[in-house]
Amino acid sequence: MRIRRSIGLAIATATLTGLSLAGAAAAAAAQVSTPQDSVTPDQCQQGGGTVSSRPYAGQYCSGGTFSNSPIE
């Protein structure tokens, strides 16, 4: 009986640890790709993105550090 409790406790601890690490990774990813006011095409490419365009909205940076930032 004591072994079952220990195994259950170990599984619960591992699950909570995994969830907290996943939450921290998601928070870090959200900070990396925050849109800025505007960037130049060179800044977009240096940050690992590509210049794309949206109909009726102009150009924006797709991917990389400046993802979803409008192009000047």
C-alpha positions as YAML, in Angstrom:
chain: A
units: angstrom
residues:
- id: 1
  name: MET
  ca: [0.00, 0.00, 0.00]
- id: 2
  name: ARG
  ca: [2.81, 2.40, 0.84]
- id: 3
  name: ILE
  ca: [4.50, 1.70, -2.50]
- id: 4
  name: ARG
  ca: [1.32, 2.62, -4.41]
- id: 5
  name: ARG
  ca: [1.10, 5.95, -2.59]
- id: 6
  name: SER
  ca: [4.76, 6.67, -3.32]
- id: 7
  name: ILE
  ca: [4.33, 5.89, -7.01]
- id: 8
  name: GLY
  ca: [1.20, 8.04, -7.19]
- id: 9
  name: LEU
  ca: [2.98, 10.91, -5.49]
- id: 10
  name: ALA
  ca: [5.93, 10.62, -7.87]
- id: 11
  name: ILE
  ca: [3.62, 10.65, -10.91]
- id: 12
  name: ALA
  ca: [1.71, 13.66, -9.59]
- id: 13
  name: THR
  ca: [4.94, 15.54, -8.92]
- id: 14
  name: ALA
  ca: [6.29, 14.79, -12.40]
- id: 15
  name: THR
  ca: [3.02, 15.92, -13.99]
- id: 16
  name: LEU
  ca: [2.98, 19.23, -12.13]
- id: 17
  name: THR
  ca: [6.63, 19.84, -12.95]
- id: 18
  name: GLY
  ca: [5.97, 19.19, -16.64]
- id: 19
  name: LEU
  ca: [3.01, 21.56, -16.67]
- id: 20
  name: SER
  ca: [4.95, 24.35, -15.00]
- id: 21
  name: LEU
  ca: [7.85, 23.97, -17.45]
- id: 22
  name: ALA
  ca: [5.44, 24.07, -20.40]
- id: 23
  name: GLY
  ca: [3.86, 27.24, -19.01]
- id: 24
  name: ALA
  ca: [7.26, 28.88, -18.61]
- id: 25
  name: ALA
  ca: [8.22, 27.97, -22.18]
- id: 26
  name: ALA
  ca: [4.97, 29.41, -23.51]
- id: 27
  name: ALA
  ca: [5.52, 32.65, -21.59]
- id: 28
  name: ALA
  ca: [9.05, 32.96, -22.95]
- id: 29
  name: ALA
  ca: [7.83, 32.35, -26.50]
- id: 30
  name: ALA
  ca: [5.17, 35.02, -26.12]
- id: 31
  name: GLN
  ca: [7.78, 37.57, -25.12]
- id: 32
  name: VAL
  ca: [10.03, 36.84, -28.10]
- id: 33
  name: SER
  ca: [7.48, 37.60, -30.80]
- id: 34
  name: THR
  ca: [5.79, 40.72, -29.45]
- id: 35
  name: PRO
  ca: [4.95, 43.15, -32.24]
- id: 36
  name: GLN
  ca: [6.70, 46.50, -32.19]
- id: 37
  name: ASP
  ca: [5.42, 49.83, -33.51]
- id: 38
  name: SER
  ca: [7.20, 49.37, -36.85]
- id: 39
  name: VAL
  ca: [10.46, 47.96, -38.21]
- id: 40
  name: THR
  ca: [12.45, 48.35, -41.39]
- id: 41
  name: PRO
  ca: [12.72, 45.48, -43.88]
- id: 42
  name: ASP
  ca: [16.38, 45.05, -42.89]
- id: 43
  name: GLN
  ca: [15.52, 44.77, -39.19]
- id: 44
  name: CYS
  ca: [12.87, 42.18, -40.01]
- id: 45
  name: GLN
  ca: [15.31, 40.03, -41.97]
- id: 46
  name: GLN
  ca: [18.07, 40.40, -39.37]
- id: 47
  name: GLY
  ca: [15.60, 39.21, -36.72]
- id: 48
  name: GLY
  ca: [14.95, 36.03, -38.72]
- id: 49
  name: GLY
  ca: [11.68, 37.10, -40.38]
- id: 50
  name: THR
  ca: [10.48, 37.74, -43.90]
- id: 51
  name: VAL
  ca: [8.56, 40.70, -45.30]
- id: 52
  name: SER
  ca: [4.98, 39.73, -46.21]
- id: 53
  name: SER
  ca: [1.92, 41.71, -47.20]
- id: 54
  name: ARG
  ca: [-1.75, 41.66, -46.22]
- id: 55
  name: PRO
  ca: [-4.52, 42.88, -48.50]
- id: 56
  name: TYR
  ca: [-5.60, 46.41, -47.51]
- id: 57
  name: ALA
  ca: [-3.23, 46.42, -44.53]
- id: 58
  name: GLY
  ca: [0.22, 46.82, -46.06]
- id: 59
  name: GLN
  ca: [3.46, 44.99, -45.34]
- id: 60
  name: TYR
  ca: [4.40, 43.26, -42.08]
- id: 61
  name: CYS
  ca: [7.20, 41.10, -40.70]
- id: 62
  name: SER
  ca: [6.33, 37.41, -40.71]
- id: 63
  name: GLY
  ca: [8.22, 35.24, -38.20]
- id: 64
  name: GLY
  ca: [11.40, 35.94, -36.29]
- id: 65
  name: THR
  ca: [11.91, 38.39, -33.47]
- id: 66
  name: PHE
  ca: [9.66, 41.11, -34.93]
- id: 67
  name: SER
  ca: [6.76, 38.85, -35.95]
- id: 68
  name: ASN
  ca: [3.54, 40.73, -36.84]
- id: 69
  name: SER
  ca: [5.25, 44.13, -36.71]
- id: 70
  name: PRO
  ca: [4.32, 46.54, -39.52]
- id: 71
  name: ILE
  ca: [7.02, 47.51, -42.00]
- id: 72
  name: GLU
  ca: [7.90, 51.24, -42.24]
...
